[in-house]
Amino acid sequence: MPPHREPGGKSRVASVEVDLTRCAGYGLCVDAAPEVFRMSEVAEVAEVLRPEPGPELTDSVREAARACPAHAVFLFKDQPPGPDGDEPTG
């Protein structure tokens, strides 16, 4: 199985970000993935604790992104290798 795929053919989540200009502080991402997100003590926004969550957190991170009513959680997938097997550039 290619390293960028999980069992079942799902792409892994390589990294996660919260767009602080969109985040409205609902906290649903924290409820879905408390290992990855927390609410800021300074502002009413979510913070990312683990910007590169492991494969064991893929489902909860995907749920956090789906649950966010402000669409502030962004997931970035591993990129598959290029056609010659090399890592992609750019």
Secondary structure as GFF3:
##gff-version 3
##sequence-region A 1 90
A	DSSP	beta_strand	13	18	.	.	.	ID=ss1
A	DSSP	alpha_helix	28	32	.	.	.	ID=ss2
A	DSSP	beta_strand	37	39	.	.	.	ID=ss3
A	DSSP	beta_strand	46	48	.	.	.	ID=ss4
A	DSSP	three_ten_helix	55	57	.	.	.	ID=ss5
A	DSSP	alpha_helix	58	67	.	.	.	ID=ss6
A	DSSP	beta_strand	73	77	.	.	.	ID=ss7
###
